[in-house]
Amino acid sequence: MYGNSAKNDTRFRERIFPYMLEKQAEVFSFIDCAFSVQKSKEGTGRVVGWKELGIMNSFTLEASFCGADFGKYANLHFNTTLLQEIGHHFCEALLEYMQVDPKKVKTIVAEIEDIMNNQ
């Protein structure tokens, strides 16, 4: 997943949804997400939505039939059933994200900050 990266306090908040998605879908890796804006991507919907419209949670999610190189799906080609499962987990994570307790957000942000600082 590709996301944007603000220079202020919201940069870790922008990463909450991908972090929650990893908790739902073991085939998704938060640590492999990229949070940056390359010059060549400035015209994409993700970046325009973020910069021009102020949409904090603007992401690009890419899928592949090639498969994963980690976890229980390592060296296994993805098929449509598995991609549908990922879509299901995406929706579960989105629902959880929309209902997250504001008190829990501080804990999640601290966990994300710890992960990013230890990379």
CNS distance restraints for C-alpha pairs under 8 A (distance, minus, plus):
assign (resid   1 and name CA) (resid  18 and name CA) 7.48 0.50 0.50
assign (resid   1 and name CA) (resid  32 and name CA) 7.74 0.50 0.50
assign (resid   1 and name CA) (resid  33 and name CA) 4.95 0.50 0.50
assign (resid   1 and name CA) (resid  34 and name CA) 6.59 0.50 0.50
assign (resid   1 and name CA) (resid  59 and name CA) 6.71 0.50 0.50
assign (resid   1 and name CA) (resid  60 and name CA) 5.59 0.50 0.50
assign (resid   1 and name CA) (resid  61 and name CA) 4.50 0.50 0.50
assign (resid   1 and name CA) (resid  62 and name CA) 6.31 0.50 0.50
assign (resid   2 and name CA) (resid  33 and name CA) 5.77 0.50 0.50
assign (resid   2 and name CA) (resid  34 and name CA) 4.93 0.50 0.50
assign (resid   2 and name CA) (resid  35 and name CA) 5.81 0.50 0.50
assign (resid   2 and name CA) (resid  36 and name CA) 7.61 0.50 0.50
assign (resid   2 and name CA) (resid  59 and name CA) 5.53 0.50 0.50
assign (resid   2 and name CA) (resid  60 and name CA) 4.99 0.50 0.50
assign (resid   2 and name CA) (resid  61 and name CA) 6.46 0.50 0.50
assign (resid   3 and name CA) (resid  14 and name CA) 7.78 0.50 0.50
assign (resid   3 and name CA) (resid  15 and name CA) 7.74 0.50 0.50
assign (resid   3 and name CA) (resid  33 and name CA) 7.57 0.50 0.50
assign (resid   3 and name CA) (resid  34 and name CA) 6.22 0.50 0.50
assign (resid   3 and name CA) (resid  35 and name CA) 4.50 0.50 0.50
assign (resid   3 and name CA) (resid  36 and name CA) 6.44 0.50 0.50
assign (resid   3 and name CA) (resid  37 and name CA) 7.95 0.50 0.50
assign (resid   3 and name CA) (resid  46 and name CA) 7.55 0.50 0.50
assign (resid   3 and name CA) (resid  57 and name CA) 7.76 0.50 0.50
assign (resid   3 and name CA) (resid  58 and name CA) 6.45 0.50 0.50
assign (resid   3 and name CA) (resid  59 and name CA) 4.77 0.50 0.50
assign (resid   3 and name CA) (resid  60 and name CA) 6.64 0.50 0.50
assign (resid   4 and name CA) (resid  14 and name CA) 7.57 0.50 0.50
assign (resid   4 and name CA) (resid  35 and name CA) 4.82 0.50 0.50
assign (resid   4 and name CA) (resid  36 and name CA) 4.99 0.50 0.50
assign (resid   4 and name CA) (resid  37 and name CA) 6.00 0.50 0.50
assign (resid   4 and name CA) (resid  46 and name CA) 7.94 0.50 0.50
assign (resid   4 and name CA) (resid  47 and name CA) 7.00 0.50 0.50
assign (resid   4 and name CA) (resid  50 and name CA) 7.40 0.50 0.50
assign (resid   4 and name CA) (resid  58 and name CA) 7.34 0.50 0.50
assign (resid   4 and name CA) (resid  59 and name CA) 7.46 0.50 0.50
assign (resid   5 and name CA) (resid  11 and name CA) 5.40 0.50 0.50
assign (resid   5 and name CA) (resid  14 and name CA) 7.41 0.50 0.50
assign (resid   5 and name CA) (resid  35 and name CA) 5.32 0.50 0.50
assign (resid   5 and name CA) (resid  36 and name CA) 5.33 0.50 0.50
assign (resid   5 and name CA) (resid  37 and name CA) 7.31 0.50 0.50
assign (resid   6 and name CA) (resid  10 and name CA) 6.35 0.50 0.50
assign (resid   6 and name CA) (resid  11 and name CA) 4.83 0.50 0.50
assign (resid   7 and name CA) (resid  11 and name CA) 6.39 0.50 0.50
assign (resid   9 and name CA) (resid  13 and name CA) 7.70 0.50 0.50
assign (resid  10 and name CA) (resid  14 and name CA) 6.07 0.50 0.50
assign (resid  11 and name CA) (resid  15 and name CA) 7.05 0.50 0.50
assign (resid  12 and name CA) (resid  16 and name CA) 6.99 0.50 0.50
assign (resid  12 and name CA) (resid 109 and name CA) 5.90 0.50 0.50
assign (resid  12 and name CA) (resid 112 and name CA) 6.54 0.50 0.50
assign (resid  12 and name CA) (resid 113 and name CA) 6.44 0.50 0.50
assign (resid  13 and name CA) (resid 109 and name CA) 6.21 0.50 0.50
assign (resid  14 and name CA) (resid  56 and name CA) 6.16 0.50 0.50
assign (resid  14 and name CA) (resid  57 and name CA) 5.99 0.50 0.50
assign (resid  15 and name CA) (resid  19 and name CA) 6.22 0.50 0.50
assign (resid  15 and name CA) (resid 112 and name CA) 7.44 0.50 0.50
assign (resid  16 and name CA) (resid  20 and name CA) 6.14 0.50 0.50
assign (resid  16 and name CA) (resid  97 and name CA) 7.85 0.50 0.50
assign (resid  16 and name CA) (resid 108 and name CA) 7.01 0.50 0.50
assign (resid  16 and name CA) (resid 109 and name CA) 7.00 0.50 0.50
assign (resid  16 and name CA) (resid 112 and name CA) 7.59 0.50 0.50
assign (resid  17 and name CA) (resid  21 and name CA) 6.10 0.50 0.50
assign (resid  17 and name CA) (resid  57 and name CA) 7.86 0.50 0.50
assign (resid  17 and name CA) (resid  93 and name CA) 7.18 0.50 0.50
assign (resid  17 and name CA) (resid  94 and name CA) 7.14 0.50 0.50
assign (resid  17 and name CA) (resid  97 and name CA) 6.32 0.50 0.50
assign (resid  18 and name CA) (resid  22 and name CA) 6.35 0.50 0.50
assign (resid  18 and name CA) (resid  30 and name CA) 6.04 0.50 0.50
assign (resid  18 and name CA) (resid  33 and name CA) 7.88 0.50 0.50
assign (resid  19 and name CA) (resid  23 and name CA) 6.78 0.50 0.50
assign (resid  19 and name CA) (resid  30 and name CA) 5.61 0.50 0.50
assign (resid  19 and name CA) (resid 112 and name CA) 7.43 0.50 0.50
assign (resid  20 and name CA) (resid  24 and name CA) 6.59 0.50 0.50
assign (resid  20 and name CA) (resid  93 and name CA) 5.84 0.50 0.50
assign (resid  20 and name CA) (resid  96 and name CA) 7.93 0.50 0.50
assign (resid  20 and name CA) (resid  97 and name CA) 7.22 0.50 0.50
assign (resid  21 and name CA) (resid  25 and name CA) 6.02 0.50 0.50
assign (resid  21 and name CA) (resid  28 and name CA) 7.08 0.50 0.50
assign (resid  21 and name CA) (resid  30 and name CA) 7.85 0.50 0.50
assign (resid  21 and name CA) (resid  89 and name CA) 7.05 0.50 0.50
assign (resid  21 and name CA) (resid  90 and name CA) 6.16 0.50 0.50
assign (resid  21 and name CA) (resid  93 and name CA) 5.17 0.50 0.50
assign (resid  21 and name CA) (resid  94 and name CA) 7.83 0.50 0.50
assign (resid  22 and name CA) (resid  26 and name CA) 6.10 0.50 0.50
assign (resid  22 and name CA) (resid  27 and name CA) 7.64 0.50 0.50
assign (resid  22 and name CA) (resid  28 and name CA) 5.20 0.50 0.50
assign (resid  22 and name CA) (resid  29 and name CA) 5.73 0.50 0.50
assign (resid  22 and name CA) (resid  30 and name CA) 5.74 0.50 0.50
assign (resid  24 and name CA) (resid  89 and name CA) 5.57 0.50 0.50
assign (resid  24 and name CA) (resid  90 and name CA) 7.56 0.50 0.50
assign (resid  24 and name CA) (resid  92 and name CA) 7.19 0.50 0.50
assign (resid  24 and name CA) (resid  93 and name CA) 6.21 0.50 0.50
assign (resid  25 and name CA) (resid  86 and name CA) 6.40 0.50 0.50
assign (resid  25 and name CA) (resid  89 and name CA) 5.67 0.50 0.50
assign (resid  25 and name CA) (resid  90 and name CA) 7.65 0.50 0.50
assign (resid  26 and name CA) (resid  71 and name CA) 7.52 0.50 0.50
assign (resid  27 and name CA) (resid  68 and name CA) 7.18 0.50 0.50
assign (resid  27 and name CA) (resid  70 and name CA) 7.97 0.50 0.50
assign (resid  27 and name CA) (resid  71 and name CA) 6.96 0.50 0.50
assign (resid  27 and name CA) (resid  72 and name CA) 7.88 0.50 0.50
assign (resid  27 and name CA) (resid  73 and name CA) 6.86 0.50 0.50
assign (resid  27 and name CA) (resid  86 and name CA) 7.84 0.50 0.50
assign (resid  29 and name CA) (resid  33 and name CA) 6.95 0.50 0.50
assign (resid  37 and name CA) (resid  41 and name CA) 6.37 0.50 0.50
assign (resid  37 and name CA) (resid  42 and name CA) 6.82 0.50 0.50
assign (resid  37 and name CA) (resid  47 and name CA) 7.14 0.50 0.50
assign (resid  38 and name CA) (resid  42 and name CA) 6.77 0.50 0.50
assign (resid  41 and name CA) (resid  47 and name CA) 6.97 0.50 0.50
assign (resid  42 and name CA) (resid  47 and name CA) 5.65 0.50 0.50
assign (resid  42 and name CA) (resid  48 and name CA) 6.74 0.50 0.50
assign (resid  43 and name CA) (resid  47 and name CA) 6.69 0.50 0.50
assign (resid  43 and name CA) (resid  48 and name CA) 6.21 0.50 0.50
assign (resid  44 and name CA) (resid  48 and name CA) 6.08 0.50 0.50
assign (resid  45 and name CA) (resid  49 and name CA) 5.70 0.50 0.50
assign (resid  46 and name CA) (resid  50 and name CA) 6.25 0.50 0.50
assign (resid  46 and name CA) (resid  58 and name CA) 5.08 0.50 0.50
assign (resid  46 and name CA) (resid  59 and name CA) 5.60 0.50 0.50
assign (resid  46 and name CA) (resid  60 and name CA) 6.45 0.50 0.50
assign (resid  47 and name CA) (resid  51 and name CA) 5.94 0.50 0.50
assign (resid  47 and name CA) (resid  58 and name CA) 7.34 0.50 0.50
assign (resid  48 and name CA) (resid  52 and name CA) 5.37 0.50 0.50
assign (resid  48 and name CA) (resid  53 and name CA) 7.05 0.50 0.50
assign (resid  49 and name CA) (resid  53 and name CA) 5.00 0.50 0.50
assign (resid  49 and name CA) (resid  54 and name CA) 6.40 0.50 0.50
assign (resid  49 and name CA) (resid  55 and name CA) 5.49 0.50 0.50
assign (resid  49 and name CA) (resid  58 and name CA) 6.60 0.50 0.50
assign (resid  50 and name CA) (resid  54 and name CA) 4.80 0.50 0.50
assign (resid  50 and name CA) (resid  55 and name CA) 4.52 0.50 0.50
assign (resid  50 and name CA) (resid  56 and name CA) 5.83 0.50 0.50
assign (resid  50 and name CA) (resid  57 and name CA) 7.62 0.50 0.50
assign (resid  50 and name CA) (resid  58 and name CA) 6.09 0.50 0.50
assign (resid  51 and name CA) (resid  55 and name CA) 7.52 0.50 0.50
assign (resid  63 and name CA) (resid  83 and name CA) 7.80 0.50 0.50
assign (resid  64 and name CA) (resid  78 and name CA) 7.09 0.50 0.50
assign (resid  65 and name CA) (resid  77 and name CA) 5.84 0.50 0.50
assign (resid  65 and name CA) (resid  78 and name CA) 4.70 0.50 0.50
assign (resid  65 and name CA) (resid  79 and name CA) 6.30 0.50 0.50
assign (resid  66 and name CA) (resid  76 and name CA) 7.68 0.50 0.50
assign (resid  66 and name CA) (resid  77 and name CA) 5.01 0.50 0.50
assign (resid  66 and name CA) (resid  78 and name CA) 6.08 0.50 0.50
assign (resid  67 and name CA) (resid  73 and name CA) 7.10 0.50 0.50
assign (resid  67 and name CA) (resid  74 and name CA) 6.99 0.50 0.50
assign (resid  67 and name CA) (resid  75 and name CA) 6.50 0.50 0.50
assign (resid  67 and name CA) (resid  76 and name CA) 5.51 0.50 0.50
assign (resid  67 and name CA) (resid  77 and name CA) 4.36 0.50 0.50
assign (resid  67 and name CA) (resid  78 and name CA) 4.85 0.50 0.50
assign (resid  68 and name CA) (resid  73 and name CA) 5.79 0.50 0.50
assign (resid  68 and name CA) (resid  74 and name CA) 4.91 0.50 0.50
assign (resid  68 and name CA) (resid  75 and name CA) 6.27 0.50 0.50
assign (resid  68 and name CA) (resid  76 and name CA) 6.79 0.50 0.50
assign (resid  68 and name CA) (resid  77 and name CA) 7.53 0.50 0.50
assign (resid  68 and name CA) (resid  78 and name CA) 7.89 0.50 0.50
assign (resid  69 and name CA) (resid  73 and name CA) 7.30 0.50 0.50
assign (resid  69 and name CA) (resid  74 and name CA) 4.42 0.50 0.50
assign (resid  69 and name CA) (resid  75 and name CA) 5.92 0.50 0.50
assign (resid  70 and name CA) (resid  74 and name CA) 4.62 0.50 0.50
assign (resid  70 and name CA) (resid  75 and name CA) 7.92 0.50 0.50
assign (resid  78 and name CA) (resid  82 and name CA) 6.07 0.50 0.50
assign (resid  78 and name CA) (resid  83 and name CA) 6.86 0.50 0.50
assign (resid  79 and name CA) (resid  83 and name CA) 6.32 0.50 0.50
assign (resid  80 and name CA) (resid  84 and name CA) 6.07 0.50 0.50
assign (resid  81 and name CA) (resid  85 and name CA) 6.31 0.50 0.50
assign (resid  82 and name CA) (resid  86 and name CA) 6.30 0.50 0.50
assign (resid  83 and name CA) (resid  87 and name CA) 6.30 0.50 0.50
assign (resid  84 and name CA) (resid  88 and name CA) 6.23 0.50 0.50
assign (resid  85 and name CA) (resid  89 and name CA) 6.24 0.50 0.50
assign (resid  86 and name CA) (resid  90 and name CA) 6.02 0.50 0.50
assign (resid  87 and name CA) (resid  91 and name CA) 6.34 0.50 0.50
assign (resid  88 and name CA) (resid  92 and name CA) 6.33 0.50 0.50
assign (resid  89 and name CA) (resid  93 and name CA) 6.05 0.50 0.50
assign (resid  90 and name CA) (resid  94 and name CA) 6.13 0.50 0.50
assign (resid  91 and name CA) (resid  95 and name CA) 6.16 0.50 0.50
assign (resid  92 and name CA) (resid  96 and name CA) 6.20 0.50 0.50
assign (resid  93 and name CA) (resid  97 and name CA) 5.95 0.50 0.50
assign (resid  94 and name CA) (resid  98 and name CA) 6.18 0.50 0.50
assign (resid  95 and name CA) (resid  99 and name CA) 6.33 0.50 0.50
assign (resid  96 and name CA) (resid 100 and name CA) 5.84 0.50 0.50
assign (resid 100 and name CA) (resid 104 and name CA) 6.89 0.50 0.50
assign (resid 100 and name CA) (resid 105 and name CA) 7.20 0.50 0.50
assign (resid 101 and name CA) (resid 105 and name CA) 6.73 0.50 0.50
assign (resid 102 and name CA) (resid 106 and name CA) 7.46 0.50 0.50
assign (resid 103 and name CA) (resid 107 and name CA) 7.53 0.50 0.50
assign (resid 104 and name CA) (resid 108 and name CA) 6.28 0.50 0.50
assign (resid 105 and name CA) (resid 109 and name CA) 6.01 0.50 0.50
assign (resid 106 and name CA) (resid 110 and name CA) 6.16 0.50 0.50
assign (resid 107 and name CA) (resid 111 and name CA) 6.28 0.50 0.50
assign (resid 108 and name CA) (resid 112 and name CA) 6.22 0.50 0.50
assign (resid 109 and name CA) (resid 113 and name CA) 6.02 0.50 0.50
assign (resid 110 and name CA) (resid 114 and name CA) 6.12 0.50 0.50
assign (resid 111 and name CA) (resid 115 and name CA) 6.28 0.50 0.50
assign (resid 112 and name CA) (resid 116 and name CA) 6.12 0.50 0.50
assign (resid 113 and name CA) (resid 117 and name CA) 6.00 0.50 0.50
assign (resid 114 and name CA) (resid 118 and name CA) 6.20 0.50 0.50
assign (resid 115 and name CA) (resid 119 and name CA) 6.52 0.50 0.50
